[in-house]
Amino acid sequence: MSHPSPSPSLQATFEAALQDSQIDAGTVGQMDSESQPEHVWAAFDSAQAAQAGLNPEALLSQTGDRGALFVLLENRETDPSLASLRNHLWPHFHAVAIYDGKGDRVKRRTVGSSEDLQKGSGGGQVYLLRRLQEVMSPETTTAKFDQNAKGWDGVPGSPGYPHFRWMRRYVGLYGKPDRASRILDFGSGAGWVGIEAAKCFPGSSLFLFDPSPEMVVQPCEGRVGFGDEPPFPRAGEEPYDWVISSGVISFAPDSEAWLDGLCRTLAPGGTLVIGDIQLESKGFRKRRKSHPLLPVRELNAKSASWVRKALEARGFQFLRGSAYQLTYPVPQVMHVNETKLGGVLSRPLLWLNQLGAGLSSWSGGKGQGCFDSWVMHLRAPGE
């Protein structure tokens, strides 16, 4: 059961969270209040009690369209306990920050970072979650991609660059058709996968689009847009005989609408190569159990089997599929190699990933749980 009010030390942490998240305290109300606030808070002794006391479907009706949920915990919890609470509230809410009251300060944790916010009293924890439709809104997605655009190209000569280059070539050349004159990189990021594909056919035309204007800067025709309403092809323009989409569907708030948009871009009988992260890999399953803060795409991803079934229902013919990027503990070793070992293991780790991808391709895509990414080759209906 939730508490009618938090302890003074937890209240101090809550106030720090409100200030940091730039949410007006006047728009926040207690769970089950009759005032219908934009944002909701609820206080519990533990994450276990919160999981028992929070009904995610009911909370949707108590928060505004862009509402936030503040879960106030009197006792600081372990990360796995918080992860379990997050998984209980998904897919209605997504965790974006943790505020730890540590007596003399409040520390904010987000994905990949932590920061001391203030000196002073504070206790307990505040777990901040936002409605999924807000986290995955076009505005939020565009802002996130704009912010990350400068790091999207990889850094030639860095310890991780050989693996980065191999991945984009692997997907860019997967399912290469005998000929292609019009190639579309669907949700391109910086466009490197499409560039690898276009190199196969000198004289071909490469087109790409992305939600971020900062991404679409390559020397080819680029537009800004989202997959559910792709900016290619416009009225009067020809569809594309080779469409590649790598690591995009996990960003789509409505996967069915996204796939409909993807299908509209292909010429009859055209080649489709699609890939993304593997939802049920050993590594991602482990992270969902132990990490209370994760990128939203790790929870929103679709399995290769789900995507294949959805495309076959739209008339596509599956030709082949496989997996790549070995899962836990290989990415963790790669991180240590890049941050602490100066890249001494870069080549052996790349060879290991190449061997794994080759074996997956040879076996017809078996052992998906051993890999963090999947890719497949399909043919569009018609002709």
Protein Blocks (a to p, Z undefined) as FASTA:
>chain_A
ZZfbdcfklmmmmmmmmmmnopafklpccehiaklpabdcdddfbfklmmmmpcfklmmm
mpcfkbccddddfbacdfklmmmmmmmmpckbccfbdcddehjaccdddehiacdfbgcd
dehjddddddfklmmgmklmmmmmmmmmmmmnopghiaklmmmmmmmmmmmmgopafbdf
bdcdehjlnolmmmmmmmmmghiacddddfblklmmcccddddddfklccbdcehiacdf
bdcdehklmmpmblmlmmmmmmmmpcghiacddddddfkbmklmmmmmmmmbdcfklmmp
ccfklmmmmmmmnopacfbdcdehiadfklmmmmmmmmmnnommmmmmmmmmmmmmmmmm
mnnopaklmpcbdcdddddeeZZ
